Amino acid sequence: MQTLKNTVSDLTVRYPLQKLSDKEKILFVDIETTGLSPDNSIIYMIGCGYIKNDSCRTIQFFADKPEDEEEILYSFYNFVLKFNTLVTFNGNKFDIPFLAARMDRYDIPLNFNNYSGVDIYKRIRPYRSLFNLPDLKQKTVESFLDIERDDEKSGSELIKVYMQYAEKPAEYELNLLLGHNFYDITGMMKIISMLSYSDAFNEPIRAEKAVKNNYKDYNGQIRSELIIEFSYPTPVPKPVSAGFSDCYLMLGGNRGKLRIAMYTGSLKYFYPNYMDYYYLPEEDRAVHKSVGAYVDKEHRQQAKASNCYTRKKGVFLPQWAEIVTPVFYENYRDNTMYFELSESIRNDPEVFTRYAGHVMEIIMKES
């Protein structure tokens, strides 16, 4: 077995780790295995990254031969006890269950439930439409952030390399194995800045400006949109954008912008208790029975849910849940609802803050 330590002087973690824990209590973990199943494969290397005295460091526990697996697991066990938070990339699905299974095999009493877990892949997966990437593999994410790595082979390709090394140790194969794991560890410490995209959607934002803008659509028609500018606590590492329907989101630094098409015209407000209303076909609206009782019977009919409405002319914004009330529709049972951009709402930044968060959520859900 070998234990290899490095201080990585040119590495800076560009994410406020204190949001996760005391930064010196956070351990980045990546394992290398001889297969995908802990039932018939072993762990031949455990790589770790951590912060000590404000410098980034790595430690790798390497099994020179498969029989060394128990020793590297015990070494990792003794090392990990000083930490309380484990950061992985897709580790919830692979690294942690694999480690737990192999620990159980040797009766090593490490309980992963005692640690907070941060799976970078799991945290950023809901926002993948922002990145416009073919997949969310670690190397792909690193490339998105313009992170370069001098790595010749993939983890699966290195299984054969490890088998060759275990049979006949050689420096070239050892450097390939250690180098790949080292890049995985330091790569995680760099791409943890991707968590800021998740933070932008899950931490409080603040609407700072909301203005109306006129523009020409694809058909040359003049349309109006609302532009909401807002801020969020943690800067994102790279500008991104996404859209859904007539809503468009842009994030850059610690500021975001939403462009939302406005509806100008007449919409319907549906009364909830339609049994208490008459529908007046000639006027195309519903009135309460206390008023409708004075209308000739041939000019009124019992209202139904689909025609129990009154119309309102104005300027409206779309929403997909009752964020702002009252709620208006173009037609009964539409998925998109609207609220009127009234004067009181125009002067209420709290409404725009809530609304911006709602639109961001919908864009991520639908894009």
C-alpha positions as a Markdown table, in Angstrom:
| # | Residue | x | y | z |
|---|---|---|---|---|
| 1 | Met | 0.0 | 0.0 | 0.0 |
| 2 | Gln | 1.1 | 3.6 | -0.7 |
| 3 | Thr | -0.1 | 6.9 | 0.8 |
| 4 | Leu | 0.6 | 9.9 | -1.4 |
| 5 | Lys | 0.1 | 13.5 | -0.2 |
| 6 | Asn | 0.2 | 16.7 | -2.2 |
| 7 | Thr | -0.2 | 20.4 | -1.5 |
| 8 | Val | -1.8 | 21.9 | -4.6 |
| 9 | Ser | -0.6 | 25.5 | -4.6 |
| 10 | Asp | -2.2 | 26.6 | -7.8 |
| 11 | Leu | -5.8 | 25.4 | -6.9 |
| 12 | Thr | -8.4 | 27.8 | -5.5 |
| 13 | Val | -11.8 | 26.7 | -4.5 |
| 14 | Arg | -14.2 | 29.3 | -5.9 |
| 15 | Tyr | -17.2 | 28.6 | -3.8 |
| 16 | Pro | -17.9 | 29.7 | -0.2 |
| 17 | Leu | -17.4 | 26.3 | 1.5 |
| 18 | Gln | -18.6 | 27.7 | 4.8 |
| 19 | Lys | -22.1 | 27.4 | 3.4 |
| 20 | Leu | -21.6 | 23.6 | 3.7 |
| 21 | Ser | -19.6 | 23.4 | 6.9 |
| 22 | Asp | -16.3 | 24.5 | 8.5 |
| 23 | Lys | -14.1 | 24.4 | 5.4 |
| 24 | Glu | -11.5 | 22.3 | 7.2 |
| 25 | Lys | -14.2 | 19.7 | 8.0 |
| 26 | Ile | -15.0 | 19.1 | 4.4 |
| 27 | Leu | -13.6 | 16.1 | 2.5 |
| 28 | Phe | -13.8 | 15.6 | -1.2 |
| 29 | Val | -13.8 | 11.8 | -2.0 |
| 30 | Asp | -13.3 | 9.8 | -5.1 |
| 31 | Ile | -12.7 | 6.1 | -5.5 |
| 32 | Glu | -11.3 | 3.9 | -8.2 |
| 33 | Thr | -12.5 | 0.3 | -8.5 |
| 34 | Thr | -12.0 | -2.8 | -10.6 |
| 35 | Gly | -15.7 | -2.9 | -11.5 |
| 36 | Leu | -19.2 | -1.5 | -10.9 |
| 37 | Ser | -20.4 | -3.9 | -8.3 |
| 38 | Pro | -18.9 | -4.2 | -4.7 |
| 39 | Asp | -20.0 | -7.8 | -4.7 |
| 40 | Asn | -17.3 | -8.9 | -7.1 |
| 41 | Ser | -15.0 | -5.9 | -7.4 |
| 42 | Ile | -12.5 | -4.1 | -5.1 |
| 43 | Ile | -11.5 | -0.5 | -4.4 |
| 44 | Tyr | -7.9 | 0.0 | -5.3 |
| 45 | Met | -7.6 | 3.7 | -4.6 |
| 46 | Ile | -9.3 | 6.3 | -2.5 |
| 47 | Gly | -8.5 | 9.8 | -3.3 |
| 48 | Cys | -9.3 | 12.8 | -1.0 |
| 49 | Gly | -9.1 | 16.5 | -1.2 |
| 50 | Tyr | -9.3 | 18.9 | 1.7 |
| 51 | Ile | -8.4 | 22.4 | 3.0 |
| 52 | Lys | -5.8 | 22.9 | 5.6 |
| 53 | Asn | -4.3 | 26.2 | 6.6 |
| 54 | Asp | -6.0 | 27.8 | 3.6 |
| 55 | Ser | -4.3 | 25.5 | 1.2 |
| 56 | Cys | -5.7 | 22.8 | -1.0 |
| 57 | Arg | -4.3 | 19.3 | -0.3 |
| 58 | Thr | -4.8 | 15.8 | -1.6 |
| 59 | Ile | -4.2 | 12.4 | -0.1 |
| 60 | Gln | -4.4 | 9.1 | -2.0 |
| 61 | Phe | -4.6 | 5.7 | -0.5 |
| 62 | Phe | -3.4 | 3.2 | -3.2 |
| 63 | Ala | -3.4 | -0.6 | -3.1 |
| 64 | Asp | -0.3 | -1.9 | -4.8 |
| 65 | Lys | -2.1 | -5.2 | -5.1 |
| 66 | Pro | -5.8 | -6.2 | -4.6 |
| 67 | Glu | -4.9 | -7.8 | -1.2 |
| 68 | Asp | -4.1 | -4.3 | 0.1 |
| 69 | Glu | -7.8 | -3.2 | -0.2 |
| 70 | Glu | -8.4 | -3.8 | 3.5 |
| 71 | Glu | -5.4 | -1.7 | 4.5 |
| 72 | Ile | -6.4 | 1.3 | 2.3 |
| 73 | Leu | -9.9 | 1.1 | 3.7 |
| 74 | Tyr | -8.6 | 1.2 | 7.3 |
| 75 | Ser | -6.3 | 4.1 | 6.4 |
| 76 | Phe | -9.2 | 6.0 | 4.9 |
| 77 | Tyr | -11.4 | 5.2 | 8.0 |
| 78 | Asn | -8.8 | 6.7 | 10.3 |
| 79 | Phe | -8.4 | 9.7 | 8.1 |
| 80 | Val | -12.1 | 10.5 | 7.5 |
| 81 | Leu | -12.9 | 10.6 | 11.3 |
| 82 | Lys | -11.7 | 14.2 | 11.5 |
| 83 | Phe | -14.2 | 15.4 | 8.9 |
| 84 | Asn | -18.0 | 15.9 | 9.0 |
| 85 | Thr | -19.0 | 16.6 | 5.4 |
| 86 | Leu | -18.2 | 14.4 | 2.4 |
| 87 | Val | -18.3 | 15.9 | -1.1 |
| 88 | Thr | -18.6 | 13.6 | -4.1 |
| 89 | Phe | -19.6 | 13.6 | -7.8 |
| 90 | Asn | -22.4 | 11.1 | -8.3 |
| 91 | Gly | -21.2 | 9.6 | -5.0 |
| 92 | Asn | -24.7 | 9.0 | -3.6 |
| 93 | Lys | -25.2 | 6.5 | -6.3 |
| 94 | Phe | -21.7 | 5.0 | -6.6 |
| 95 | Asp | -18.8 | 6.0 | -4.3 |
| 96 | Ile | -20.6 | 6.0 | -0.9 |
| 97 | Pro | -22.6 | 2.8 | -1.4 |
| 98 | Phe | -19.5 | 1.0 | -2.8 |
| 99 | Leu | -17.3 | 2.2 | 0.2 |
| 100 | Ala | -20.0 | 1.2 | 2.7 |
| 101 | Ala | -20.3 | -2.3 | 1.2 |
| 102 | Arg | -16.5 | -2.9 | 1.2 |
| 103 | Met | -16.2 | -1.5 | 4.7 |
| 104 | Asp | -18.8 | -4.0 | 5.8 |
| 105 | Arg | -16.9 | -6.8 | 4.3 |
| 106 | Tyr | -14.0 | -6.1 | 6.6 |
| 107 | Asp | -16.1 | -5.1 | 9.6 |
| 108 | Ile | -14.7 | -1.5 | 9.5 |
| 109 | Pro | -17.2 | 0.5 | 11.7 |
| 110 | Leu | -17.6 | 3.6 | 9.5 |
| 111 | Asn | -21.1 | 4.9 | 9.5 |
| 112 | Phe | -21.7 | 7.3 | 6.6 |
| 113 | Asn | -24.9 | 8.4 | 8.2 |
| 114 | Asn | -22.8 | 10.4 | 10.6 |
| 115 | Tyr | -21.7 | 12.7 | 7.8 |
| 116 | Ser | -23.4 | 15.4 | 5.8 |
| 117 | Gly | -23.2 | 14.5 | 2.1 |
| 118 | Val | -22.9 | 16.8 | -0.9 |
| 119 | Asp | -23.2 | 15.2 | -4.2 |
| 120 | Ile | -22.3 | 17.8 | -6.8 |
| 121 | Tyr | -23.9 | 15.8 | -9.7 |
| 122 | Lys | -27.2 | 15.5 | -7.8 |
| 123 | Arg | -27.3 | 19.2 | -6.9 |
| 124 | Ile | -26.8 | 20.4 | -10.4 |
| 125 | Arg | -28.8 | 17.8 | -12.3 |
| 126 | Pro | -32.1 | 19.8 | -12.0 |
| 127 | Tyr | -30.5 | 22.7 | -13.7 |
| 128 | Arg | -28.9 | 21.0 | -16.6 |
| 129 | Ser | -30.9 | 22.9 | -19.2 |
| 130 | Leu | -28.9 | 26.0 | -18.2 |
| 131 | Phe | -25.6 | 24.4 | -19.3 |
| 132 | Asn | -26.6 | 23.1 | -22.8 |
| 133 | Leu | -24.3 | 20.1 | -22.3 |
| 134 | Pro | -24.5 | 16.6 | -23.9 |
| 135 | Asp | -24.2 | 15.0 | -20.5 |
| 136 | Leu | -23.2 | 15.8 | -16.9 |
| 137 | Lys | -20.1 | 13.7 | -16.6 |
| 138 | Gln | -17.4 | 15.3 | -14.4 |
| 139 | Lys | -15.1 | 15.8 | -17.4 |
| 140 | Thr | -17.9 | 17.5 | -19.3 |
| 141 | Val | -18.7 | 19.8 | -16.5 |
| 142 | Glu | -15.0 | 20.6 | -16.1 |
| 143 | Ser | -14.9 | 21.5 | -19.8 |
| 144 | Phe | -17.9 | 23.7 | -19.4 |
| 145 | Leu | -15.9 | 25.7 | -16.8 |
| 146 | Asp | -12.8 | 25.7 | -19.1 |
| 147 | Ile | -10.9 | 23.4 | -16.7 |
| 148 | Glu | -8.2 | 21.5 | -18.5 |
| 149 | Arg | -6.9 | 18.1 | -17.4 |
| 150 | Asp | -4.0 | 16.0 | -18.8 |
| 151 | Asp | -5.7 | 12.7 | -18.5 |
| 152 | Glu | -5.1 | 10.0 | -21.0 |
| 153 | Lys | -7.6 | 7.3 | -20.0 |
| 154 | Ser | -11.1 | 7.0 | -18.4 |
| 155 | Gly | -11.8 | 5.2 | -15.1 |
| 156 | Ser | -13.1 | 2.1 | -16.9 |
| 157 | Glu | -10.0 | 2.0 | -19.2 |
| 158 | Leu | -7.7 | 2.1 | -16.1 |
| 159 | Ile | -9.1 | -1.1 | -14.7 |
| 160 | Lys | -6.9 | -3.0 | -17.2 |
| 161 | Val | -4.0 | -0.7 | -16.4 |
| 162 | Tyr | -4.4 | -1.5 | -12.7 |
| 163 | Met | -4.5 | -5.2 | -13.3 |
| 164 | Gln | -1.3 | -4.9 | -15.3 |
| 165 | Tyr | 0.4 | -2.9 | -12.5 |
| 166 | Ala | -0.7 | -5.3 | -9.8 |
| 167 | Glu | 0.9 | -8.2 | -11.7 |
| 168 | Lys | 4.0 | -6.2 | -12.7 |
| 169 | Pro | 4.4 | -2.8 | -11.0 |
| 170 | Ala | 5.8 | -0.1 | -13.3 |
| 171 | Glu | 6.1 | 3.7 | -12.9 |
| 172 | Tyr | 4.3 | 4.5 | -16.1 |
| 173 | Glu | 1.1 | 2.6 | -15.1 |
| 174 | Leu | 1.3 | 4.0 | -11.6 |
| 175 | Asn | 1.5 | 7.5 | -12.8 |
| 176 | Leu | -1.6 | 6.9 | -15.1 |
| 177 | Leu | -3.6 | 5.6 | -12.1 |
| 178 | Leu | -2.6 | 8.2 | -9.7 |
| 179 | Gly | -2.9 | 11.0 | -12.2 |
| 180 | His | -6.5 | 10.2 | -13.1 |
| 181 | Asn | -7.6 | 10.1 | -9.5 |
| 182 | Phe | -5.7 | 13.3 | -8.7 |
| 183 | Tyr | -7.5 | 15.1 | -11.6 |
| 184 | Asp | -10.8 | 13.7 | -10.4 |
| 185 | Ile | -10.2 | 15.0 | -6.8 |
| 186 | Thr | -8.9 | 18.5 | -7.8 |
| 187 | Gly | -11.5 | 18.7 | -10.5 |
| 188 | Met | -14.2 | 18.3 | -7.9 |
| 189 | Met | -12.6 | 21.0 | -5.8 |
| 190 | Lys | -12.9 | 23.3 | -8.9 |
| 191 | Ile | -16.4 | 22.4 | -10.1 |
| 192 | Ile | -18.0 | 22.7 | -6.7 |
| 193 | Ser | -18.5 | 26.3 | -7.8 |
| 194 | Met | -21.4 | 24.7 | -9.9 |
| 195 | Leu | -23.4 | 24.6 | -6.7 |
| 196 | Ser | -23.9 | 28.3 | -7.0 |
| 197 | Tyr | -26.4 | 27.6 | -9.8 |
| 198 | Ser | -28.5 | 25.5 | -7.4 |
| 199 | Asp | -28.1 | 28.3 | -4.8 |
| 200 | Ala | -29.5 | 30.9 | -7.2 |
| 201 | Phe | -32.8 | 28.9 | -7.3 |
| 202 | Asn | -33.0 | 27.8 | -3.7 |
| 203 | Glu | -31.7 | 30.8 | -1.7 |
| 204 | Pro | -33.5 | 34.1 | -1.4 |
| 205 | Ile | -33.3 | 36.4 | -4.4 |
| 206 | Arg | -34.0 | 40.2 | -4.4 |
| 207 | Ala | -35.8 | 41.9 | -7.2 |
| 208 | Glu | -34.1 | 45.2 | -7.8 |
| 209 | Lys | -35.7 | 46.6 | -10.9 |
| 210 | Ala | -38.8 | 45.9 | -13.0 |
| 211 | Val | -39.4 | 47.8 | -16.2 |
| 212 | Lys | -41.6 | 47.5 | -19.3 |
| 213 | Asn | -40.0 | 47.0 | -22.7 |
| 214 | Asn | -41.4 | 47.0 | -26.2 |
| 215 | Tyr | -39.9 | 44.7 | -28.9 |
| 216 | Lys | -40.8 | 43.2 | -32.3 |
| 217 | Asp | -41.6 | 39.6 | -32.4 |
| 218 | Tyr | -40.8 | 37.2 | -35.3 |
| 219 | Asn | -43.7 | 38.5 | -37.3 |
| 220 | Gly | -42.7 | 42.1 | -36.9 |
| 221 | Gln | -45.5 | 42.8 | -34.4 |
| 222 | Ile | -44.8 | 45.2 | -31.5 |
| 223 | Arg | -45.1 | 43.4 | -28.2 |
| 224 | Ser | -44.5 | 44.3 | -24.6 |
| 225 | Glu | -42.4 | 42.5 | -22.0 |
| 226 | Leu | -41.5 | 42.9 | -18.4 |
| 227 | Ile | -37.8 | 42.8 | -17.5 |
| 228 | Ile | -37.1 | 41.9 | -13.9 |
| 229 | Glu | -33.5 | 42.4 | -12.7 |
| 230 | Phe | -32.6 | 40.6 | -9.5 |
| 231 | Ser | -29.6 | 39.6 | -7.4 |
| 232 | Tyr | -28.7 | 36.5 | -5.4 |
| 233 | Pro | -26.0 | 35.8 | -2.8 |
| 234 | Thr | -23.5 | 33.5 | -4.5 |
| 235 | Pro | -22.0 | 34.4 | -7.9 |
| 236 | Val | -22.2 | 31.8 | -10.7 |
| 237 | Pro | -19.0 | 30.9 | -12.4 |
| 238 | Lys | -20.2 | 31.3 | -16.0 |
| 239 | Pro | -23.2 | 33.1 | -17.6 |
| 240 | Val | -26.1 | 30.8 | -18.6 |
| 241 | Ser | -29.6 | 31.2 | -19.9 |
| 242 | Ala | -32.8 | 29.2 | -20.5 |
| 243 | Gly | -36.3 | 29.8 | -21.6 |
| 244 | Phe | -39.8 | 28.4 | -21.6 |
| 245 | Ser | -42.9 | 29.7 | -23.5 |
| 246 | Asp | -42.5 | 33.5 | -23.6 |
| 247 | Cys | -40.2 | 33.6 | -20.5 |
| 248 | Tyr | -36.4 | 33.9 | -20.7 |
| 249 | Leu | -33.9 | 33.7 | -17.9 |
| 250 | Met | -30.3 | 34.9 | -17.8 |
| 251 | Leu | -27.8 | 34.4 | -14.9 |
| 252 | Gly | -24.3 | 36.0 | -14.7 |
| 253 | Gly | -22.2 | 36.8 | -11.7 |
| 254 | Asn | -24.6 | 37.4 | -8.8 |
| 255 | Arg | -27.2 | 39.1 | -11.0 |
| 256 | Gly | -30.0 | 37.7 | -13.0 |
| 257 | Lys | -32.5 | 39.0 | -15.5 |
| 258 | Leu | -36.0 | 37.7 | -16.5 |
| 259 | Arg | -37.8 | 38.7 | -19.7 |
| 260 | Ile | -41.5 | 37.9 | -19.6 |
| 261 | Ala | -44.0 | 38.6 | -22.4 |
| 262 | Met | -47.0 | 40.6 | -21.2 |
| 263 | Tyr | -50.6 | 40.0 | -22.3 |
| 264 | Thr | -52.6 | 43.1 | -23.2 |
| 265 | Gly | -56.3 | 42.7 | -23.7 |
| 266 | Ser | -59.3 | 41.1 | -22.0 |
| 267 | Leu | -59.1 | 38.0 | -19.7 |
| 268 | Lys | -61.6 | 36.2 | -17.6 |
| 269 | Tyr | -62.0 | 35.9 | -13.9 |
| 270 | Phe | -63.9 | 32.8 | -12.9 |
| 271 | Tyr | -66.0 | 32.8 | -9.8 |
| 272 | Pro | -65.5 | 29.7 | -7.7 |
| 273 | Asn | -69.1 | 29.2 | -6.5 |
| 274 | Tyr | -70.8 | 29.0 | -9.9 |
| 275 | Met | -74.1 | 27.7 | -8.4 |
| 276 | Asp | -74.7 | 31.1 | -7.0 |
| 277 | Tyr | -74.5 | 32.8 | -10.4 |
| 278 | Tyr | -76.4 | 33.3 | -13.6 |
| 279 | Tyr | -74.8 | 33.4 | -17.0 |
| 280 | Leu | -76.0 | 36.2 | -19.3 |
| 281 | Pro | -75.3 | 35.0 | -22.9 |
| 282 | Glu | -76.0 | 38.3 | -24.5 |
| 283 | Glu | -73.4 | 40.0 | -22.3 |
| 284 | Asp | -71.1 | 37.0 | -22.1 |
| 285 | Arg | -70.6 | 37.3 | -18.3 |
| 286 | Ala | -71.9 | 35.9 | -15.1 |
| 287 | Val | -73.7 | 37.8 | -12.3 |
| 288 | His | -74.6 | 36.9 | -8.8 |
| 289 | Lys | -78.1 | 35.6 | -8.4 |
| 290 | Ser | -79.0 | 38.4 | -6.1 |
| 291 | Val | -78.5 | 40.7 | -9.1 |
| 292 | Gly | -79.5 | 38.3 | -11.9 |
| 293 | Ala | -82.9 | 37.7 | -10.3 |
| 294 | Tyr | -83.9 | 41.0 | -11.9 |
| 295 | Val | -83.0 | 39.8 | -15.4 |
| 296 | Asp | -85.7 | 38.2 | -17.5 |
| 297 | Lys | -85.5 | 34.4 | -17.4 |
| 298 | Glu | -85.1 | 34.2 | -21.2 |
| 299 | His | -81.9 | 36.3 | -20.9 |
| 300 | Arg | -80.2 | 34.3 | -18.2 |
| 301 | Gln | -79.3 | 30.7 | -17.4 |
| 302 | Gln | -77.8 | 28.8 | -14.6 |
| 303 | Ala | -74.0 | 29.4 | -14.7 |
| 304 | Lys | -71.6 | 26.5 | -15.2 |
| 305 | Ala | -68.0 | 26.4 | -14.0 |
| 306 | Ser | -66.9 | 27.1 | -17.6 |
| 307 | Asn | -68.9 | 30.3 | -18.1 |
| 308 | Cys | -69.1 | 31.7 | -14.6 |
| 309 | Tyr | -66.8 | 34.6 | -15.3 |
| 310 | Thr | -66.5 | 38.3 | -15.7 |
| 311 | Arg | -64.1 | 40.0 | -18.1 |
| 312 | Lys | -61.3 | 42.4 | -17.3 |
| 313 | Lys | -59.3 | 44.6 | -19.7 |
| 314 | Gly | -55.7 | 45.4 | -18.8 |
| 315 | Val | -52.1 | 44.4 | -18.9 |
| 316 | Phe | -51.3 | 40.9 | -17.4 |
| 317 | Leu | -48.4 | 38.6 | -16.6 |
| 318 | Pro | -48.5 | 34.8 | -16.8 |
| 319 | Gln | -48.1 | 32.5 | -13.9 |
| 320 | Trp | -48.5 | 28.8 | -13.3 |
| 321 | Ala | -49.6 | 28.8 | -9.7 |
| 322 | Glu | -51.5 | 31.4 | -7.7 |
| 323 | Ile | -48.5 | 33.5 | -6.8 |
| 324 | Val | -50.4 | 36.8 | -7.2 |
| 325 | Thr | -54.2 | 37.1 | -7.0 |
| 326 | Pro | -56.8 | 37.6 | -8.3 |
| 327 | Val | -56.2 | 35.1 | -11.1 |
| 328 | Phe | -57.3 | 35.5 | -14.7 |
| 329 | Tyr | -57.5 | 33.0 | -17.6 |
| 330 | Glu | -57.9 | 33.2 | -21.4 |
| 331 | Asn | -60.1 | 30.1 | -21.3 |
| 332 | Tyr | -61.5 | 27.7 | -18.7 |
| 333 | Arg | -59.0 | 24.9 | -17.7 |
| 334 | Asp | -56.0 | 26.6 | -19.2 |
| 335 | Asn | -52.7 | 25.7 | -17.5 |
| 336 | Thr | -51.5 | 29.3 | -17.8 |
| 337 | Met | -53.1 | 31.8 | -15.5 |
| 338 | Tyr | -52.5 | 35.6 | -15.3 |
| 339 | Phe | -52.5 | 38.4 | -12.8 |
| 340 | Glu | -53.1 | 42.1 | -13.6 |
| 341 | Leu | -50.1 | 44.4 | -13.6 |
| 342 | Ser | -51.9 | 46.9 | -11.5 |
| 343 | Glu | -50.4 | 50.1 | -10.2 |
| 344 | Ser | -50.2 | 48.7 | -6.6 |
| 345 | Ile | -48.3 | 45.7 | -7.9 |
| 346 | Arg | -45.9 | 47.8 | -10.0 |
| 347 | Asn | -44.8 | 49.5 | -6.8 |
| 348 | Asp | -44.3 | 46.4 | -4.7 |
| 349 | Pro | -40.8 | 44.9 | -5.0 |
| 350 | Glu | -41.9 | 42.0 | -2.7 |
| 351 | Val | -44.4 | 40.8 | -5.3 |
| 352 | Phe | -41.8 | 40.9 | -8.1 |
| 353 | Thr | -39.3 | 39.0 | -5.9 |
| 354 | Arg | -41.9 | 36.2 | -5.3 |
| 355 | Tyr | -42.9 | 36.2 | -8.9 |
| 356 | Ala | -39.4 | 36.1 | -10.2 |
| 357 | Gly | -38.7 | 33.0 | -8.1 |
| 358 | His | -41.8 | 31.4 | -9.4 |
| 359 | Val | -40.9 | 32.0 | -13.1 |
| 360 | Met | -37.4 | 30.7 | -12.5 |
| 361 | Glu | -38.8 | 27.5 | -11.1 |
| 362 | Ile | -41.1 | 27.0 | -14.0 |
| 363 | Ile | -38.4 | 27.6 | -16.6 |
| 364 | Met | -36.2 | 25.0 | -14.9 |
| 365 | Lys | -39.2 | 22.6 | -14.7 |
| 366 | Glu | -40.3 | 23.0 | -18.3 |
| 367 | Ser | -37.1 | 23.8 | -20.3 |
